[in-house]
Amino acid sequence: MSFFEWAVLIWILFAFLPAPLCVGLGMLKIVIAHRPKSNQAVSDKFPEIEILIPIKGILPDQDKILESLLQQDYPNYQVMFLIESQDDPASLLVDGLCTRFPHSRKVITGTAESCGQKNHNLVAGIRCLNRNTEIIMFCDSSNMANADWLNRITAPIRTGAVEAVTTFRAFDPRPETIWGVSQAIYAAFLLLLIVNKPKPWGGATAIARDTFNRLGVIEEWSRNVIDDLTLGNILDRAGIKILMDPRCVLRSPLPSQTLRGFVHYMDRQILFPKWTNPIIWAMTVVFYLDLALAILVTTIIVVMFLFGLVGPFLGWLSCVFLVLVFSVVMLLRQVNPFHIPVRSWLASFLPFIFVTGFVFLRSVFRNYIDWHGTKYWPGKGGVVLSAESADPVLGAGHAD
């Protein structure tokens, strides 16, 4: 082999290996988590829990989504809906739910001035907690849950095994647009990352109230752009282990996702850690752009090989690389619990790779975040330096 061929081989190996290692280890941990445990402690204590749900705007099937969180098989819990303004489109829907479900209430939080609106809503909710609440659950308004979900996910806290638990969500694109499936692919991979290194990131997180108060989370949230990654960093600094339970993954309906909606969603996902976890963000940017470039280059080489324009070594090496990449992609499909046809999953992969690569590259130069109609300029650690009203259309659609 020539020096160039050796260089391409080594580059491809370094570009490819992190992905199957992460996917393989994450899937192994999920399999282990789903195995029955004969010695697993079961709690017979049911302390009061409050679920705090910040909500802005209405998603399709929003009533069914929220009803799933109001119909939990747990004997002692309350639900608090946190809304910026009485004029929000979700306000009337929440009023109806609160009338039907007496264990729910609505809190009007007002407009944020020094932090992200979601953080502002959560802080307002914390200050309205019932006196007897012992466990706080934070959950996005786009997530559906099975009836036994609250009981299962809070069990490790109720038994005293841990002080905090988290889970993630899987997207159910209907219909299976390229961009809806792309979002499902992203979520499947991120789920495995979170299984490998547990950290709150979308979905839902529960924490013992005493622990939450002891850590001074309110002070951090009151000046930060994002809630979950900030909470994860606080737990890390305090040396508090957070349990990731892949058995309790939530479901997020994703109707008619568009390219614009997907790009806007990925912008937030990629930009949040740029300020809250810059080392993780930088490593991810380098890894992802390297992988995207390797996929692009090997695809071009395969086409050239078919026309006899490159030698057999580079041609077959590129073929093997792409087969392995798509094999990992098919493993990711097993992580998503919904029936997404193979053809839709595979057809969405390359658009996902290259559009997400563009978003990663753009994140290097972008210094603000558009989120639910507000443009935020964060500083070190995610502290909000300034904010202004943005395009309200960008704030509508799928919640974070």
C-alpha positions as CSV (number, residue, x, y, z in Angstrom):
1,M,0.0,0.0,0.0
2,S,1.1,3.5,-0.6
3,F,1.5,6.1,2.1
4,F,-1.7,7.8,1.0
5,E,-3.7,4.6,1.3
6,W,-2.3,4.0,4.8
7,A,-3.2,7.5,5.7
8,V,-6.8,7.1,4.5
9,L,-7.1,3.7,6.3
10,I,-5.9,5.2,9.7
11,W,-8.1,8.3,9.2
12,I,-11.2,6.1,8.6
13,L,-10.5,4.0,11.6
14,F,-10.2,7.0,13.9
15,A,-13.4,8.5,12.4
16,F,-15.4,5.4,12.7
17,L,-14.4,3.6,15.9
18,P,-15.9,6.0,18.6
19,A,-19.4,5.5,17.2
20,P,-19.7,1.7,17.4
21,L,-17.9,1.7,20.8
22,C,-20.5,4.2,22.1
23,V,-23.5,2.4,20.5
24,G,-22.3,-1.0,21.5
25,L,-21.6,-0.1,25.2
26,G,-24.9,1.9,25.4
27,M,-27.0,-1.0,24.0
28,L,-25.3,-3.4,26.4
29,K,-26.2,-1.2,29.3
30,I,-29.8,-1.0,28.1
31,V,-30.0,-4.8,27.8
32,I,-28.7,-5.2,31.3
33,A,-31.1,-2.6,32.7
34,H,-34.0,-4.5,31.2
35,R,-33.1,-7.8,32.9
36,P,-35.2,-8.7,35.9
37,K,-33.3,-8.2,39.2
38,S,-34.3,-10.6,41.9
39,N,-32.6,-8.5,44.6
40,Q,-34.0,-5.1,43.5
41,A,-35.5,-3.1,46.3
42,V,-39.1,-2.2,46.0
43,S,-40.4,0.8,47.9
44,D,-43.6,0.6,49.9
45,K,-43.3,4.4,50.6
46,F,-45.2,6.9,48.5
47,P,-44.1,10.4,49.5
48,E,-45.7,13.3,47.8
49,I,-44.3,14.1,44.3
50,E,-44.9,17.2,42.2
51,I,-44.4,17.2,38.5
52,L,-43.4,20.6,37.2
53,I,-44.3,21.0,33.5
54,P,-43.2,24.3,31.7
55,I,-45.4,24.8,28.7
56,K,-45.5,27.3,25.8
57,G,-47.8,26.9,22.9
58,I,-49.7,23.9,21.9
59,L,-48.5,20.8,20.1
60,P,-50.7,18.4,18.1
61,D,-52.3,16.0,20.5
62,Q,-51.2,18.2,23.4
63,D,-54.2,17.2,25.5
64,K,-53.3,13.5,25.2
65,I,-49.7,14.1,26.0
66,L,-50.5,16.0,29.2
67,E,-53.3,13.6,30.2
68,S,-50.7,10.8,30.2
69,L,-48.9,12.7,32.9
70,L,-52.1,13.3,34.8
71,Q,-53.1,9.7,34.8
72,Q,-50.2,8.1,36.6
73,D,-50.6,5.0,38.9
74,Y,-49.1,6.8,41.9
75,P,-51.2,7.5,44.9
76,N,-49.8,10.8,46.0
77,Y,-48.7,13.3,43.4
78,Q,-49.5,16.7,42.0
79,V,-49.0,18.3,38.6
80,M,-48.0,21.9,38.2
81,F,-48.3,23.6,34.7
82,L,-46.0,26.6,34.4
83,I,-47.1,29.2,31.8
84,E,-45.5,32.6,31.1
85,S,-48.8,34.4,30.3
86,Q,-52.5,33.9,30.5
87,D,-52.5,34.8,26.8
88,D,-50.5,31.7,25.9
89,P,-52.4,29.4,23.6
90,A,-51.9,26.5,26.1
91,S,-53.6,28.4,28.9
92,L,-57.2,27.4,28.0
93,L,-56.2,23.8,27.5
94,V,-54.5,23.7,30.9
95,D,-57.6,25.3,32.5
96,G,-59.7,22.5,31.2
97,L,-57.3,19.9,32.4
98,C,-57.1,21.4,35.9
99,T,-60.9,21.3,36.0
100,R,-61.0,17.6,35.1
101,F,-58.0,16.6,37.2
102,P,-58.1,18.1,40.8
103,H,-54.5,17.1,41.5
104,S,-53.3,19.7,38.9
105,R,-52.9,23.4,39.0
106,K,-51.7,26.3,36.7
107,V,-49.1,28.9,37.7
108,I,-48.6,32.0,35.7
109,T,-44.9,32.8,35.9
110,G,-44.5,36.1,34.0
111,T,-41.7,36.9,31.6
112,A,-38.1,36.1,32.3
113,E,-35.6,39.0,32.7
114,S,-32.2,37.4,33.6
115,C,-32.5,33.8,32.5
116,G,-34.1,31.4,30.0
117,Q,-37.9,31.5,30.1
118,K,-38.0,27.8,30.9
119,N,-35.7,28.3,33.8
120,H,-37.8,31.2,35.0
121,N,-40.9,29.0,34.9
122,L,-39.3,26.2,36.8
123,V,-38.0,28.6,39.5
124,A,-41.5,30.0,39.9
125,G,-42.8,26.5,40.2
126,I,-40.3,25.6,42.9
127,R,-41.4,28.5,44.9
128,C,-45.0,27.3,44.8
129,L,-44.3,23.7,45.9
130,N,-46.6,22.2,48.4
131,R,-45.1,22.0,51.9
132,N,-45.2,18.2,52.0
133,T,-43.6,17.6,48.6
134,E,-40.5,15.4,49.0
135,I,-39.6,14.6,45.4
136,I,-39.6,17.1,42.5
137,M,-40.0,15.9,38.9
138,F,-39.2,18.1,36.0
139,C,-40.8,17.0,32.7
140,D,-41.1,18.6,29.2
141,S,-44.6,19.2,27.9
142,S,-44.0,17.2,24.7
143,N,-43.5,13.8,26.5
144,M,-46.0,11.0,26.9
145,A,-45.7,8.5,29.6
146,N,-47.1,5.0,30.4
147,A,-49.4,4.9,33.5
148,D,-46.7,3.2,35.7
149,W,-43.9,5.6,34.6
150,L,-43.9,7.9,37.7
151,N,-43.9,4.9,40.1
152,R,-41.0,3.2,38.3
153,I,-38.7,6.1,37.7
154,T,-38.9,7.5,41.3
155,A,-38.5,4.1,43.0
156,P,-34.7,4.4,43.3
157,I,-35.2,7.8,45.2
158,R,-38.0,6.4,47.4
159,T,-35.8,3.4,48.4
160,G,-32.9,5.7,49.2
161,A,-30.6,4.2,46.5
162,V,-30.0,7.6,44.8
163,E,-30.9,11.2,45.2
164,A,-31.6,11.9,41.5
165,V,-32.8,10.0,38.5
166,T,-33.2,11.0,34.8
167,T,-34.4,9.5,31.6
168,F,-34.6,10.6,28.0
169,R,-37.2,10.4,25.2
170,A,-37.7,8.7,21.8
171,F,-39.3,10.6,18.9
172,D,-42.3,9.1,17.0
173,P,-42.3,10.9,13.6
174,R,-45.7,10.8,11.9
175,P,-45.6,10.8,9.0
176,E,-42.0,9.5,8.6
177,T,-40.6,12.6,6.9
178,I,-36.9,12.7,6.3
179,W,-36.5,15.3,9.0
180,G,-38.7,13.6,11.5
181,V,-36.8,10.4,11.1
182,S,-33.5,12.4,11.3
183,Q,-34.6,13.7,14.7
184,A,-35.4,10.1,15.8
185,I,-31.9,9.0,14.7
186,Y,-30.3,11.8,16.7
187,A,-32.4,11.0,19.8
188,A,-31.5,7.3,19.6
189,F,-27.7,8.1,19.5
190,L,-28.0,10.7,22.3
191,L,-29.9,8.2,24.4
192,L,-26.9,5.9,24.2
193,L,-24.6,8.7,25.1
194,I,-26.6,9.5,28.2
195,V,-26.8,5.9,29.2
196,N,-23.0,5.8,29.0
197,K,-22.6,9.0,31.0
198,P,-25.8,9.9,32.8
199,K,-26.7,13.6,32.7
200,P,-30.1,15.3,32.6
201,W,-30.8,16.3,28.9
202,G,-34.4,16.5,27.8
203,G,-37.1,14.1,28.9
204,A,-37.5,14.2,32.6
205,T,-35.5,14.3,35.8
206,A,-36.5,13.6,39.4
207,I,-34.6,14.8,42.5
208,A,-35.1,14.6,46.2
209,R,-36.4,18.0,47.4
210,D,-33.8,18.2,50.2
211,T,-31.0,17.6,47.8
212,F,-32.3,20.2,45.3
213,N,-32.5,22.8,48.1
214,R,-29.1,22.0,49.5
215,L,-27.4,22.4,46.1
216,G,-28.7,25.9,45.5
217,V,-30.1,25.1,42.1
218,I,-32.5,28.1,42.1
219,E,-29.6,30.5,42.2
220,E,-28.0,28.9,39.2
221,W,-31.2,28.6,37.2
222,S,-32.1,32.2,37.8
223,R,-29.3,33.4,35.6
224,N,-28.8,30.5,33.2
225,V,-30.2,29.8,29.7
226,I,-30.9,26.1,30.2
227,D,-32.1,23.9,33.0
228,D,-31.1,20.3,32.5
229,L,-27.4,20.6,31.6
230,T,-26.9,23.2,34.3
231,L,-28.5,20.8,36.9
232,G,-26.2,18.0,35.6
233,N,-23.1,20.2,36.2
234,I,-24.3,21.1,39.7
235,L,-24.7,17.4,40.5
236,D,-21.3,16.6,39.1
237,R,-19.6,19.3,41.2
238,A,-21.4,18.1,44.3
239,G,-20.3,14.5,43.6
240,I,-23.9,13.3,43.5
241,K,-24.5,10.3,41.2
242,I,-27.6,10.6,38.9
243,L,-29.1,7.3,37.8
244,M,-30.2,7.0,34.1
245,D,-33.1,4.6,33.7
246,P,-33.5,3.5,30.1
247,R,-36.6,1.5,31.0
248,C,-38.5,4.7,31.6
249,V,-37.8,6.4,28.3
250,L,-40.6,8.8,27.4
251,R,-42.4,9.1,24.0
252,S,-42.5,12.4,22.0
253,P,-44.9,12.6,19.1
254,L,-43.3,14.4,16.2
255,P,-45.9,15.3,13.6
256,S,-44.8,16.6,10.1
257,Q,-41.3,17.7,11.0
258,T,-39.8,20.0,8.4
259,L,-36.2,20.8,7.5
260,R,-36.5,24.2,9.2
261,G,-38.0,22.6,12.4
262,F,-35.2,20.0,12.5
263,V,-32.4,22.6,12.0
264,H,-33.8,24.8,14.7
265,Y,-34.1,21.9,17.1
266,M,-30.5,20.8,16.4
267,D,-29.3,24.3,16.8
268,R,-30.5,24.3,20.4
269,Q,-29.2,20.8,21.1
270,I,-25.7,21.6,19.9
271,L,-25.5,25.2,21.2
272,F,-26.6,24.7,24.8
273,P,-23.4,22.6,25.7
274,K,-21.2,25.1,23.9
275,W,-21.6,27.3,27.0
276,T,-22.6,24.9,29.7
277,N,-20.1,22.1,28.8
278,P,-17.6,23.5,26.3
279,I,-15.2,20.6,26.4
280,I,-17.9,18.1,25.6
281,W,-19.2,20.4,22.9
282,A,-15.7,20.8,21.3
283,M,-15.0,17.1,21.4
284,T,-18.4,16.4,19.8
285,V,-17.8,19.0,17.1
286,V,-14.5,17.5,16.1
287,F,-15.7,13.9,16.2
288,Y,-18.9,14.6,14.3
289,L,-17.3,16.8,11.5
290,D,-14.6,14.2,11.1
291,L,-17.2,11.4,10.7
292,A,-19.3,13.4,8.3
293,L,-16.3,14.2,6.2
294,A,-15.2,10.6,6.2
295,I,-18.7,9.5,5.0
296,L,-18.7,12.2,2.3
297,V,-15.2,11.3,1.1
298,T,-15.8,7.5,1.1
299,T,-19.1,8.0,-0.8
300,I,-17.3,9.9,-3.5
301,I,-14.5,7.3,-3.6
302,V,-17.1,4.5,-4.0
303,V,-18.7,6.4,-7.0
304,M,-15.3,6.9,-8.5
305,F,-14.5,3.2,-7.9
306,L,-17.6,2.1,-9.8
307,F,-16.3,4.1,-12.8
308,G,-12.8,2.7,-12.5
309,L,-11.3,6.0,-11.4
310,V,-9.6,4.8,-8.2
311,G,-7.8,1.6,-7.2
312,P,-9.3,-1.5,-5.6
313,F,-7.9,-0.9,-2.2
314,L,-9.4,2.5,-1.7
315,G,-12.6,1.4,-3.4
316,W,-13.2,-1.7,-1.3
317,L,-12.0,0.1,1.9
318,S,-14.6,2.8,1.3
319,C,-17.3,0.2,0.6
320,V,-16.5,-1.7,3.9
321,F,-16.5,1.6,5.8
322,L,-20.0,2.6,4.5
323,V,-21.4,-0.9,5.2
324,L,-20.1,-0.7,8.8
325,V,-21.6,2.8,9.2
326,F,-25.0,1.8,8.0
327,S,-24.8,-1.3,10.2
328,V,-24.4,1.0,13.2
329,V,-27.3,3.1,11.9
330,M,-29.5,0.0,11.9
331,L,-28.5,-0.8,15.5
332,L,-29.7,2.7,16.4
333,R,-33.0,1.8,14.9
334,Q,-33.4,-0.9,17.6
335,V,-33.1,1.8,20.2
336,N,-36.2,3.6,18.9
337,P,-39.3,1.9,20.2
338,F,-41.6,3.0,17.3
339,H,-42.1,1.2,14.0
340,I,-40.1,3.3,11.5
341,P,-39.7,1.4,8.2
342,V,-36.1,0.5,7.3
343,R,-36.3,2.4,4.0
344,S,-37.3,5.6,5.9
345,W,-34.5,5.1,8.5
346,L,-31.8,4.5,5.9
347,A,-33.0,7.2,3.5
348,S,-32.9,9.8,6.2
349,F,-29.4,8.9,7.4
350,L,-27.2,10.8,4.9
351,P,-29.5,13.9,5.0
352,F,-29.2,13.8,8.8
353,I,-25.4,13.5,8.7
354,F,-24.8,16.4,6.3
355,V,-27.5,18.8,7.7
356,T,-26.4,18.1,11.3
357,G,-22.7,18.5,10.1
358,F,-23.7,22.0,8.8
359,V,-25.3,22.8,12.2
360,F,-22.2,21.7,14.1
361,L,-20.0,23.7,11.9
362,R,-22.2,26.8,12.2
363,S,-22.2,26.4,16.0
364,V,-18.5,27.3,16.0
365,F,-19.4,30.8,14.8
366,R,-22.8,31.4,16.4
367,N,-22.9,33.2,19.7
368,Y,-26.7,33.2,20.4
369,I,-29.6,30.8,20.8
370,D,-33.1,31.2,19.3
371,W,-35.6,29.5,21.7
372,H,-39.4,29.8,21.8
373,G,-39.5,33.3,20.3
374,T,-36.5,34.7,22.3
375,K,-32.9,35.2,21.2
376,Y,-30.4,34.6,24.1
377,W,-26.7,35.6,24.2
378,P,-25.1,33.4,26.9
379,G,-21.7,33.7,28.5
380,K,-19.5,31.3,30.4
381,G,-21.4,28.5,32.0
382,G,-24.6,29.4,30.2
383,V,-25.2,32.6,32.1
384,V,-27.6,34.9,30.2
385,L,-25.8,38.1,29.2
386,S,-28.7,39.6,27.2
387,A,-31.9,38.5,25.5
388,E,-34.4,40.0,23.0
389,S,-37.6,38.9,21.3
390,A,-37.0,36.9,18.2
391,D,-39.1,35.4,15.4
392,P,-42.2,33.8,17.2
393,V,-42.6,31.2,14.5
394,L,-39.3,29.7,15.6
395,G,-40.6,29.2,19.1
396,A,-43.6,27.3,18.0
397,G,-43.7,23.6,17.3
398,H,-41.9,20.9,19.1
399,A,-41.0,21.5,22.7
400,D,-37.5,20.8,24.1
